Amino acid sequence: MLELESPFPNVAAWRTYTLDTNNLQILCITETFQSMSKIMMIELHEDLGEVEIKALDERERPKMEKLKDILKKDIKDVPDTFEELKIHAVSAYKDACGWLDKLDEFVRARNLHLNPDHKYSEPLKLDKFCGHKDKKVNIYEFLKLYEIVSRGFSYDDKAHFLYSNYIDDDIKPVLRHIRTDYAKMKKLLVQKFGDINRLLTCKKNHIREFSSISTKSTRVQKIA
């Protein structure tokens, strides 16, 4: 999962602002504050991978844009007696714009804005898990990426999409009897493919193979 941490050094007052009132309109605005704050708690940093940035762009961006519109509309008719609330609303709106601008920088830096196939209602592209055959991605890394890809899905949908779209055909027979239970599938996958010692050995062998290939390539270049 993404690390939840504020991208702003000083937590804005609007994020923790509450008001004891029976005014439904005011309560809705404070709930909008909370929803915007939850999204902005996702830290935007240089170590984010393409899958993570795509997930933010295709899931959180539309939510934030919608919340901005809701806030802009709801704050118009607020009585002047709620002046403090209006000030916090302006701050929240500006911070949301800043978060979206920063996300846009990451998207453009990786040329993801050139991808015409973004569809919010479909799962994002992720290579199928192939077990120990794939030395590049282990089960822990795969499940972390899948949690990002499937964020916002129900547990039933998580199970369906995992089994149908992201599991290699050779592994499916192992999961077929629990394919509708996401938690059990994760547990079984970790039990079968998550042995730390074996994963470390595979990683070391992969590094040795890569080093060997690099060394041979260097020797060939020198001979040539």
Disulfide bonds with the S-S distance in Angstrom:
none
